[in-house]
Structures are given as structure tokens and as C-alpha cells.
């Protein structure tokens, strides 16, 4: 498992990927950002590993499967755009969950805690759940936030390990998944 980059993320369905892409492209012209993420690569990252060692990953995979088996599926709603970087020339353009579900925050915290216990370095910054849509504003005019009041819902039922495959589009491939098997409240 060396040389490639790996990360854990919540996958999005084809329908949600397509809806986010088509809604976004109505408001933001393509040439205004240097790089657009392929819709099939839309995801919500929990943890970025970088490279992985096969022996360490085998233990991690077992522990993640145990943990996520206790997770309850939940509905993730999208309805707001946001950016990272300078207000007038953002580095990252994204869509974020609205509202941010307690299950999302709690499950992320449990995953990060487990990874820290297993010896992985974890991000010290607060969790800011988002789906990256585009990178690096390059237009000569300042960036203006597009209208973002729309509602897309997605039932989240698993966490996935992805690998980055450079030189292909889409560039993220699912390696394995961890289903959420906890019982949903009626």
C-alpha cells in the first residue's frame, strides 16, 4: 500500500454528485477556478492518511470495522456553499452540510480518536465537513459567493477508504468500505 495516498471519507451517490455539479455550474463559470473536481470524486473527508503500510492497515481495518458497525445511518443535507482562503480569491470552493448533523460530528470524532489510539497523526484543526467542488480562483474579478439555498439529502450508510490514482479522471478509487450497522431509531 505504499506510494499512493489514502483517505477515509463518506461517499456520495451519483444522484447527489450530479445535482451538486449541475446546480453549481449554473452559478459559477468554469474558467473562474483553475481546477474543478470531477463529480464522481465528490466526497466528505474524515481523515487523510497519505501513504499506508499494509501491516498497520490490516489492524486499522479490523478496528474501523468494529467501530463503524456501531454507527447509525443518518441523513446528510446539503444546502450551502463556502470557501477556504481569501474572501475575494478563495483557495477552495465547497458545499457543506446544512445543518451539520450531530451524528456526523460524533462519528468523525470517534474515527479520529481511534486513529490516534492506533498511532496515526490526526489533524488538530476543528472538523469542517465539506465537499470540495473547485480549487484556486483565477478570474480577474473578485469572487462573489453564489446563491446557495437549495436542498439535497443523502442517507449516509458507510465510510470508505479511497486511494488517489494520479493521471486518471476520476482520480479517487474506493478500496474498501465500512458499513454503519447500528439500529436506526423508529
Residue frames as a rotation matrix with the C-alpha (Angstrom) as fourth column:
UNK 1
0.567 0.823 0.000 0.00
0.823 -0.567 0.000 0.00
0.000 0.000 -1.000 0.00
UNK 2
-0.119 -0.703 -0.701 2.98
0.555 -0.633 0.540 2.30
-0.823 -0.325 0.466 -0.42
UNK 3
-0.863 -0.449 0.230 3.40
0.455 -0.493 0.742 5.31
-0.220 0.745 0.630 -2.73
UNK 4
-0.308 0.822 0.480 -0.32
0.501 -0.288 0.816 6.02
0.808 0.492 -0.323 -3.13
UNK 5
-0.911 0.114 0.396 -2.31
-0.370 -0.650 -0.664 8.42
0.182 -0.751 0.634 -0.98
UNK 6
-0.472 0.752 -0.461 -5.27
0.630 0.653 0.421 7.13
0.617 -0.092 -0.782 1.02
UNK 7
-0.868 0.262 0.422 -8.11
-0.461 -0.741 -0.488 8.78
0.185 -0.618 0.764 2.91
UNK 8
-0.661 0.738 -0.131 -11.33
0.725 0.585 -0.364 7.92
-0.192 -0.336 -0.922 4.73
UNK 9
-0.911 0.386 -0.147 -14.47
-0.409 -0.893 0.186 9.65
-0.059 0.230 0.971 3.50
UNK 10
-0.152 0.941 0.304 -18.23
0.080 0.318 -0.945 9.48
-0.985 -0.119 -0.124 3.27
UNK 11
-0.866 -0.121 0.486 -19.21
0.474 0.115 0.873 8.62
-0.161 0.986 -0.042 -0.30
UNK 12
-0.359 0.787 -0.501 -21.94
-0.510 -0.615 -0.601 10.50
-0.782 0.040 0.622 -2.16
UNK 13
0.126 0.503 0.855 -24.43
0.490 0.717 -0.495 8.87
-0.862 0.482 -0.156 -4.53
UNK 14
-0.666 -0.311 0.678 -24.32
0.741 -0.167 0.651 9.51
-0.089 0.936 0.341 -8.27
UNK 15
0.275 0.874 0.402 -27.59
0.847 -0.417 0.328 11.46
0.455 0.250 -0.855 -7.95
UNK 16
0.775 -0.032 -0.631 -26.18
0.428 -0.708 0.562 13.84
-0.465 -0.705 -0.535 -5.33
UNK 17
-0.306 -0.951 -0.041 -22.91
0.524 -0.204 0.827 14.23
-0.795 0.232 0.561 -7.23
UNK 18
-0.503 0.181 0.845 -24.81
0.832 -0.162 0.530 15.15
0.233 0.970 -0.070 -10.39
UNK 19
0.592 0.805 0.028 -27.18
0.749 -0.563 0.350 17.52
0.297 -0.186 -0.936 -8.58
UNK 20
0.469 -0.506 -0.724 -24.32
0.414 -0.598 0.686 19.39
-0.780 -0.621 -0.071 -6.85
UNK 21
-0.580 -0.759 0.294 -22.41
0.589 -0.142 0.796 19.70
-0.563 0.635 0.529 -10.12
UNK 22
-0.300 0.501 0.812 -25.33
0.846 -0.254 0.469 20.93
0.441 0.828 -0.347 -12.21
UNK 23
0.755 0.577 -0.313 -26.51
0.656 -0.644 0.395 23.41
0.026 -0.503 -0.864 -9.56
UNK 24
0.221 -0.771 -0.597 -23.00
0.420 -0.477 0.772 24.80
-0.880 -0.421 0.219 -9.10
UNK 25
-0.637 -0.556 0.534 -22.28
0.687 -0.095 0.721 25.19
-0.350 0.826 0.442 -12.81
UNK 26
0.286 0.798 0.531 -25.40
0.896 -0.419 0.147 27.34
0.340 0.433 -0.835 -13.20
UNK 27
0.964 0.181 -0.195 -23.85
0.256 -0.832 0.492 29.98
-0.074 -0.524 -0.849 -10.93
UNK 28
0.365 -0.912 -0.187 -20.10
-0.300 -0.305 0.904 29.68
-0.882 -0.274 -0.385 -11.33
UNK 29
0.848 -0.105 -0.519 -18.46
-0.515 0.067 -0.855 29.82
0.124 0.992 0.003 -14.75
UNK 30
0.907 -0.418 -0.050 -15.89
0.421 0.901 0.103 27.09
0.002 -0.114 0.993 -15.25
UNK 31
0.262 -0.883 0.390 -12.95
0.551 -0.195 -0.811 29.32
0.792 0.428 0.436 -16.20
UNK 32
0.536 -0.008 0.844 -13.13
-0.476 -0.829 0.294 31.22
0.697 -0.560 -0.448 -12.91
UNK 33
0.649 -0.394 0.650 -11.45
-0.517 0.398 0.758 28.38
-0.558 -0.828 0.054 -10.99
UNK 34
-0.212 -0.852 -0.478 -8.23
-0.972 0.134 0.192 26.71
-0.100 0.505 -0.857 -12.06
UNK 35
-0.900 -0.173 -0.399 -9.28
-0.218 0.973 0.070 23.16
0.376 0.150 -0.914 -11.16
UNK 36
0.081 0.967 0.242 -12.73
-0.968 0.018 0.252 21.62
0.239 -0.254 0.937 -10.91
UNK 37
-0.672 -0.210 0.710 -13.21
-0.484 0.851 -0.206 18.36
-0.561 -0.482 -0.673 -9.03
UNK 38
-0.743 0.435 -0.508 -14.80
-0.270 0.499 0.823 15.64
0.612 0.749 -0.253 -11.16
UNK 39
0.065 0.862 0.502 -18.31
-0.912 -0.152 0.380 14.99
0.404 -0.483 0.777 -9.77
UNK 40
0.657 0.155 -0.738 -17.50
-0.021 0.982 0.188 11.28
0.754 -0.108 0.648 -9.30
UNK 41
-0.350 -0.866 -0.357 -14.74
0.507 0.146 -0.849 12.40
0.788 -0.478 0.388 -6.91
UNK 42
-0.082 0.381 0.921 -17.08
-0.638 -0.730 0.245 14.35
0.766 -0.568 0.303 -4.61
UNK 43
0.087 0.066 -0.994 -16.85
0.626 0.773 0.106 13.02
0.775 -0.631 0.026 -1.05
UNK 44
0.709 0.094 0.699 -16.76
-0.445 -0.710 0.546 14.26
0.548 -0.698 -0.461 2.54
UNK 45
-0.079 -0.895 -0.439 -13.32
-0.032 0.443 -0.896 13.56
0.996 -0.057 -0.064 4.06
UNK 46
0.960 0.264 -0.093 -12.98
0.055 0.146 0.988 12.17
0.274 -0.953 0.126 7.59
UNK 47
0.575 -0.816 0.065 -9.21
-0.179 -0.049 0.983 11.58
-0.799 -0.576 -0.174 7.61
UNK 48
0.783 -0.451 -0.429 -6.28
-0.484 -0.007 -0.875 11.86
0.391 0.893 -0.224 5.21
UNK 49
0.859 -0.475 0.190 -3.59
0.224 0.683 0.695 9.19
-0.460 -0.555 0.693 5.70
UNK 50
0.173 -0.822 -0.543 -1.12
-0.954 -0.276 0.114 9.82
-0.243 0.499 -0.832 2.92
UNK 51
-0.253 -0.306 -0.918 0.68
-0.576 0.810 -0.111 6.51
0.777 0.501 -0.381 2.35
UNK 52
0.610 0.484 0.628 -0.28
-0.792 0.412 0.451 3.39
-0.040 -0.772 0.634 4.31
UNK 53
-0.653 -0.756 -0.040 1.72
-0.751 0.654 -0.088 0.40
0.093 -0.028 -0.995 5.50
UNK 54
-0.144 0.646 -0.749 -0.06
-0.416 0.648 0.638 -2.90
0.898 0.403 0.176 4.78
UNK 55
-0.530 -0.100 -0.842 0.64
0.564 0.700 -0.438 -4.43
0.633 -0.707 -0.314 8.21
UNK 56
-0.946 0.180 -0.271 -0.59
0.107 -0.615 -0.782 -1.40
-0.307 -0.768 0.562 10.13
UNK 57
-0.572 0.774 -0.271 -3.59
-0.788 -0.427 0.444 -1.01
0.228 0.467 0.854 7.83
UNK 58
-0.413 0.418 -0.809 -4.70
0.082 0.902 0.425 -4.63
0.907 0.109 -0.407 8.49
UNK 59
-0.672 0.145 -0.727 -5.11
0.741 0.121 -0.660 -3.83
-0.007 -0.982 -0.189 12.20
UNK 60
-0.873 0.323 -0.365 -6.72
-0.252 -0.940 -0.229 -0.47
-0.417 -0.108 0.903 11.43
UNK 61
-0.607 0.657 -0.448 -9.21
-0.505 0.116 0.855 -2.05
0.614 0.745 0.262 9.05
UNK 62
-0.417 0.427 -0.802 -10.38
0.601 0.792 0.109 -4.51
0.682 -0.437 -0.587 11.74
UNK 63
-0.687 0.105 -0.719 -10.75
0.626 -0.417 -0.659 -1.75
-0.369 -0.903 0.221 14.33
UNK 64
-0.855 0.397 -0.334 -12.59
-0.490 -0.829 0.270 0.57
-0.169 0.395 0.903 11.94
UNK 65
-0.516 0.681 -0.519 -15.00
-0.124 0.540 0.832 -2.24
0.847 0.494 -0.194 11.01
UNK 66
-0.460 0.316 -0.830 -15.75
0.850 0.425 -0.310 -2.81
0.255 -0.848 -0.464 14.70
UNK 67
-0.784 0.096 -0.614 -16.29
0.253 -0.853 -0.457 0.89
-0.567 -0.513 0.644 15.32
UNK 68
-0.800 0.468 -0.376 -18.40
-0.599 -0.586 0.546 1.70
0.035 0.662 0.749 12.26
UNK 69
-0.624 0.601 -0.499 -20.61
0.346 0.785 0.513 -1.35
0.701 0.147 -0.698 12.89
UNK 70
-0.424 0.456 -0.782 -21.91
0.853 -0.087 -0.514 0.62
-0.303 -0.886 -0.352 15.89
UNK 71
-0.916 0.050 -0.399 -22.65
-0.133 -0.974 0.182 3.74
-0.379 0.220 0.899 13.81
UNK 72
-0.011 0.979 0.206 -26.24
0.533 0.180 -0.827 4.52
-0.846 0.101 -0.524 12.89
UNK 73
-0.488 -0.073 0.870 -27.02
0.847 -0.281 0.452 5.60
0.212 0.957 0.199 9.33
UNK 74
-0.094 0.447 -0.889 -28.14
0.484 -0.760 -0.433 9.22
-0.870 -0.471 -0.145 9.12
UNK 75
0.568 0.354 0.743 -29.35
0.822 -0.289 -0.490 11.77
0.041 0.889 -0.455 6.58
UNK 76
-0.450 -0.748 -0.489 -26.90
0.605 -0.657 0.449 14.39
-0.657 -0.094 0.748 5.42
UNK 77
0.677 0.701 0.226 -28.42
0.676 -0.469 -0.568 17.54
-0.292 0.537 -0.791 3.93
UNK 78
-0.547 -0.829 0.115 -26.54
0.794 -0.470 0.386 19.91
-0.266 0.303 0.915 1.67
UNK 79
0.510 0.814 0.278 -27.61
0.859 -0.498 -0.119 23.48
0.042 0.300 -0.953 1.14
UNK 80
0.899 -0.219 -0.379 -24.74
-0.099 -0.945 0.313 25.96
-0.426 -0.244 -0.871 1.46
UNK 81
0.581 -0.791 0.192 -21.59
0.444 0.111 -0.889 26.93
0.682 0.602 0.416 -0.40
UNK 82
0.893 -0.390 -0.225 -18.45
0.005 -0.493 0.870 28.06
-0.450 -0.778 -0.438 1.36
UNK 83
0.676 -0.737 0.022 -14.80
-0.029 -0.056 -0.998 28.82
0.736 0.674 -0.059 0.74
UNK 84
0.637 -0.654 -0.408 -11.39
0.602 0.092 0.793 28.49
-0.481 -0.751 0.452 2.36
UNK 85
-0.334 -0.840 0.429 -8.75
0.943 -0.306 0.134 31.14
0.019 0.449 0.893 1.75
UNK 86
-0.945 -0.079 -0.319 -9.03
0.099 -0.994 -0.048 34.81
-0.313 -0.076 0.947 0.87
UNK 87
-0.132 0.986 -0.103 -12.57
0.207 -0.074 -0.976 36.15
-0.969 -0.150 -0.194 0.64
UNK 88
0.447 0.336 -0.829 -12.05
-0.601 -0.573 -0.557 37.67
-0.662 0.747 -0.054 -2.83
UNK 89
0.167 -0.404 -0.899 -9.89
-0.851 0.402 -0.338 34.84
0.498 0.822 -0.277 -4.28
UNK 90
0.591 0.172 0.788 -10.58
-0.707 0.581 0.403 31.58
-0.388 -0.795 0.466 -2.46
UNK 91
-0.569 -0.820 -0.064 -8.26
-0.805 0.540 0.244 28.60
-0.166 0.190 -0.968 -2.49
UNK 92
-0.944 0.328 0.044 -11.12
0.330 0.941 0.072 26.08
-0.018 0.082 -0.996 -2.07
UNK 93
-0.464 0.885 -0.023 -14.78
-0.862 -0.446 0.242 26.33
0.204 0.132 0.970 -3.14
UNK 94
-0.973 0.044 -0.226 -17.03
0.095 0.970 -0.223 23.79
0.209 -0.239 -0.948 -1.45
UNK 95
0.054 0.993 0.108 -20.50
-0.429 -0.074 0.900 22.70
0.902 -0.094 0.422 -0.43
UNK 96
-0.906 -0.375 0.197 -21.18
-0.318 0.296 -0.900 22.00
0.279 -0.879 -0.388 3.21
UNK 97
-0.452 0.769 -0.452 -23.84
0.752 0.601 0.271 20.11
0.480 -0.218 -0.850 5.09
UNK 98
-0.889 0.267 0.371 -26.62
-0.384 -0.876 -0.291 22.33
0.247 -0.402 0.882 6.38
UNK 99
0.684 -0.385 0.620 -27.35
-0.724 -0.462 0.512 21.75
0.089 -0.799 -0.594 9.14
UNK 100
-0.374 -0.841 -0.391 -24.29
-0.619 0.540 -0.571 19.87
0.691 0.028 -0.722 10.37
UNK 101
0.590 0.706 -0.392 -25.71
-0.266 0.628 0.732 16.69
0.763 -0.327 0.558 11.89
UNK 102
0.441 -0.374 0.816 -24.69
-0.879 0.007 0.478 15.62
-0.184 -0.927 -0.325 15.39
UNK 103
0.852 -0.090 0.515 -24.14
0.096 0.995 0.015 12.07
-0.514 0.037 0.857 14.07
UNK 104
0.769 -0.584 0.258 -21.64
0.264 -0.077 -0.961 13.39
0.582 0.808 0.095 11.54
UNK 105
0.294 -0.662 0.689 -19.61
-0.705 -0.638 -0.311 15.25
0.646 -0.394 -0.654 14.17
UNK 106
0.484 -0.054 0.873 -19.77
-0.766 0.456 0.453 12.44
-0.423 -0.888 0.179 16.73
UNK 107
0.919 -0.133 0.371 -18.84
0.255 0.918 -0.303 9.71
-0.301 0.373 0.878 14.27
UNK 108
0.610 -0.746 0.268 -15.97
-0.006 -0.343 -0.939 11.76
0.793 0.571 -0.213 12.90
UNK 109
0.265 -0.494 0.828 -14.67
-0.918 -0.392 0.060 12.33
0.294 -0.776 -0.558 16.46
UNK 110
0.682 0.030 0.731 -14.84
-0.405 0.848 0.343 8.60
-0.609 -0.530 0.590 17.19
UNK 111
0.901 -0.380 0.211 -12.95
0.396 0.518 -0.758 7.72
0.179 0.766 0.617 14.00
UNK 112
0.406 -0.777 0.481 -10.24
-0.316 -0.614 -0.723 10.32
0.857 0.141 -0.495 14.70
UNK 113
0.394 -0.215 0.894 -9.93
-0.912 0.027 0.409 9.14
-0.112 -0.976 -0.185 18.32
UNK 114
0.866 -0.050 0.497 -9.50
0.041 0.999 0.028 5.53
-0.498 -0.004 0.867 17.17
UNK 115
0.760 -0.605 0.238 -6.88
0.340 0.059 -0.938 6.52
0.553 0.794 0.251 14.59
UNK 116
0.316 -0.641 0.700 -4.94
-0.731 -0.635 -0.251 8.50
0.605 -0.432 -0.669 17.21
UNK 117
0.565 -0.046 0.824 -5.02
-0.665 0.566 0.488 5.44
-0.488 -0.823 0.289 19.53
UNK 118
0.865 -0.205 0.458 -3.62
0.382 0.862 -0.335 3.36
-0.326 0.464 0.823 16.67
UNK 119
0.044 -0.970 -0.240 -0.73
0.566 -0.174 0.806 5.79
-0.823 -0.171 0.541 16.25
UNK 120
0.003 0.004 1.000 -1.80
0.958 -0.287 -0.002 7.83
0.287 0.958 -0.004 13.22
UNK 121
-0.906 -0.228 -0.357 -1.18
0.316 -0.925 -0.211 11.57
-0.282 -0.304 0.910 13.25
UNK 122
0.027 0.974 0.224 -4.51
0.999 -0.018 -0.042 13.41
-0.037 0.225 -0.974 13.31
UNK 123
-0.302 -0.051 0.952 -5.46
0.441 -0.893 0.092 16.92
0.845 0.447 0.292 12.30
UNK 124
-0.670 -0.004 -0.742 -5.58
0.724 -0.226 -0.652 19.34
-0.165 -0.974 0.155 15.24
UNK 125
-0.924 0.381 0.035 -7.83
-0.349 -0.876 0.334 21.79
0.158 0.297 0.942 13.39
UNK 126
-0.345 0.881 0.323 -11.57
-0.413 0.167 -0.895 21.71
-0.843 -0.442 0.306 14.11
UNK 127
-0.592 0.246 0.767 -13.58
0.649 0.710 0.273 19.42
-0.478 0.659 -0.581 11.84
UNK 128
-0.348 0.465 -0.814 -15.06
-0.533 -0.812 -0.237 21.45
-0.771 0.352 0.531 8.99
UNK 129
-0.257 0.249 0.934 -17.17
0.495 0.864 -0.094 19.00
-0.830 0.438 -0.345 6.97
UNK 130
0.194 0.280 -0.940 -17.37
-0.622 -0.706 -0.339 19.89
-0.759 0.650 0.037 3.29
UNK 131
0.437 -0.059 0.898 -17.34
0.659 0.701 -0.274 18.57
-0.613 0.711 0.345 -0.27
UNK 132
-0.357 -0.654 -0.667 -14.67
-0.074 -0.692 0.718 20.27
-0.931 0.306 0.199 -2.40
UNK 133
0.682 0.654 0.327 -16.04
0.358 0.092 -0.929 21.40
-0.638 0.751 -0.171 -5.76
UNK 134
0.744 -0.461 0.484 -13.24
0.379 -0.306 -0.873 23.57
0.550 0.833 -0.053 -7.18
UNK 135
0.370 -0.727 -0.579 -9.77
0.780 -0.095 0.618 24.91
-0.504 -0.680 0.532 -6.35
UNK 136
-0.492 -0.809 -0.320 -7.91
0.605 -0.583 0.543 28.19
-0.626 0.073 0.777 -6.87
UNK 137
0.680 0.703 -0.207 -9.87
0.440 -0.618 -0.652 31.24
-0.586 0.352 -0.730 -8.00
UNK 138
-0.385 -0.879 0.281 -8.13
0.751 -0.121 0.649 32.62
-0.537 0.461 0.707 -11.12
UNK 139
0.344 0.589 0.732 -10.61
0.890 -0.454 -0.053 35.15
0.301 0.669 -0.680 -12.50
UNK 140
-0.611 -0.636 0.472 -9.51
0.496 -0.772 -0.398 38.80
0.617 -0.009 0.787 -12.59
UNK 141
-0.023 0.676 0.736 -12.69
-0.494 -0.648 0.580 39.94
0.869 -0.350 0.348 -10.81
UNK 142
-0.735 -0.233 0.636 -13.11
-0.677 0.219 -0.702 39.23
0.025 -0.947 -0.319 -7.08
UNK 143
-0.792 0.442 -0.420 -15.00
0.379 0.897 0.228 36.12
0.478 0.022 -0.878 -6.08
UNK 144
-0.481 0.748 0.458 -18.66
-0.860 -0.504 -0.081 36.63
0.170 -0.433 0.885 -5.10
UNK 145
-0.839 0.186 0.512 -20.47
-0.115 0.858 -0.501 33.88
-0.532 -0.479 -0.698 -3.20
UNK 146
-0.766 0.610 -0.205 -23.17
-0.183 0.099 0.978 32.31
0.617 0.787 0.036 -5.44
UNK 147
0.039 0.847 0.530 -26.71
-0.976 -0.080 0.200 31.83
0.212 -0.526 0.824 -4.18
UNK 148
-0.772 -0.484 -0.412 -26.82
-0.397 0.873 -0.283 28.58
0.497 -0.055 -0.866 -2.27
UNK 149
-0.442 0.668 0.599 -30.27
-0.692 0.171 -0.702 27.96
-0.571 -0.724 0.386 -0.94
UNK 150
0.099 0.457 -0.884 -31.18
-0.751 0.617 0.235 24.54
0.653 0.640 0.404 -2.24
UNK 151
0.100 0.016 0.995 -31.65
-0.880 0.467 0.081 21.23
-0.464 -0.884 0.061 -0.52
UNK 152
0.166 -0.112 -0.980 -30.19
-0.557 0.809 -0.187 17.86
0.814 0.577 0.072 -1.37
UNK 153
0.402 0.015 0.915 -30.36
-0.865 0.335 0.374 14.96
-0.301 -0.942 0.148 1.05
UNK 154
0.006 -0.509 -0.861 -28.25
-0.552 0.716 -0.428 11.84
0.834 0.478 -0.277 1.19
UNK 155
0.924 0.236 0.300 -28.58
-0.381 0.519 0.765 8.86
0.024 -0.822 0.569 3.52
UNK 156
-0.028 -0.998 -0.049 -25.11
-0.881 0.048 -0.471 8.04
0.472 0.030 -0.881 4.84
UNK 157
0.885 0.448 0.130 -24.68
-0.463 0.806 0.369 4.32
0.060 -0.386 0.920 5.46
UNK 158
0.723 -0.691 -0.001 -20.93
0.689 0.720 0.084 3.70
-0.058 -0.061 0.996 5.22
UNK 159
0.591 -0.710 -0.383 -17.43
-0.517 -0.698 0.495 5.12
-0.619 -0.094 -0.780 5.46
UNK 160
0.960 -0.232 0.157 -14.95
0.269 0.614 -0.742 4.31
0.076 0.754 0.652 2.67
UNK 161
0.108 -0.975 -0.194 -11.21
0.123 -0.181 0.976 4.09
-0.987 -0.129 0.100 2.24
UNK 162
0.989 0.146 0.038 -10.19
0.066 -0.192 -0.979 5.71
-0.136 0.970 -0.200 -1.03
UNK 163
-0.017 -0.999 0.028 -6.88
0.651 0.010 0.759 5.84
-0.759 0.031 0.651 -2.86
UNK 164
0.552 0.082 -0.830 -5.72
-0.404 -0.844 -0.353 8.60
-0.729 0.530 -0.433 -5.15
UNK 165
0.173 -0.460 0.871 -4.71
0.768 0.617 0.172 7.44
-0.616 0.639 0.460 -8.61
UNK 166
-0.006 -0.246 -0.969 -2.87
-0.263 -0.935 0.239 10.23
-0.965 0.256 -0.059 -10.39
UNK 167
-0.852 -0.397 -0.341 -3.19
-0.377 0.014 0.926 10.55
-0.363 0.918 -0.162 -14.14
UNK 168
-0.728 0.679 0.093 -6.79
0.582 0.541 0.608 9.37
0.362 0.497 -0.789 -14.38
UNK 169
-0.797 0.587 0.141 -10.18
-0.598 -0.736 -0.316 11.04
-0.082 -0.337 0.938 -14.10
UNK 170
0.810 0.155 0.566 -11.96
-0.419 -0.522 0.743 10.49
0.410 -0.839 -0.358 -11.81
UNK 171
-0.050 -0.994 -0.093 -8.90
-0.487 0.105 -0.867 10.09
0.872 0.002 -0.489 -9.63
UNK 172
-0.448 -0.069 0.891 -10.29
-0.880 0.209 -0.426 8.50
-0.157 -0.975 -0.154 -6.45
UNK 173
-0.193 0.347 -0.918 -10.94
-0.357 0.846 0.396 4.77
0.914 0.404 -0.040 -6.24
UNK 174
0.524 0.443 0.728 -12.78
-0.844 0.156 0.513 3.04
0.113 -0.883 0.456 -3.43
UNK 175
-0.560 -0.766 -0.315 -10.57
-0.636 0.642 -0.429 0.42
0.530 -0.040 -0.847 -1.77
UNK 176
-0.645 0.422 -0.636 -12.99
0.605 0.791 -0.088 -0.85
0.466 -0.442 -0.766 0.89
UNK 177
-0.229 0.624 0.747 -15.99
-0.419 -0.756 0.503 0.30
0.879 -0.198 0.435 2.89
UNK 178
-0.957 -0.057 -0.286 -17.20
0.249 0.354 -0.902 0.13
0.153 -0.934 -0.324 6.46
UNK 179
-0.246 0.951 0.188 -21.00
0.287 -0.114 0.951 -0.17
0.926 0.288 -0.244 6.77
UNK 180
-0.746 0.191 0.638 -22.94
-0.633 -0.502 -0.589 1.59
0.208 -0.843 0.496 9.51
UNK 181
-0.551 0.475 -0.686 -24.85
0.165 0.868 0.469 -1.26
0.818 0.145 -0.556 11.13
UNK 182
-0.966 0.221 -0.136 -26.27
0.091 -0.205 -0.974 0.47
-0.243 -0.954 0.178 14.21
UNK 183
-0.318 0.932 0.175 -30.04
0.948 0.314 0.053 0.41
-0.006 0.182 -0.983 14.56
UNK 184
-0.788 0.173 0.591 -31.94
0.036 -0.945 0.325 3.45
0.614 0.277 0.739 13.47
UNK 185
-0.823 0.551 -0.137 -34.45
0.107 -0.087 -0.990 4.82
-0.558 -0.830 0.013 15.95
UNK 186
-0.537 0.721 0.438 -38.03
0.800 0.272 0.534 4.43
0.266 0.637 -0.723 14.83
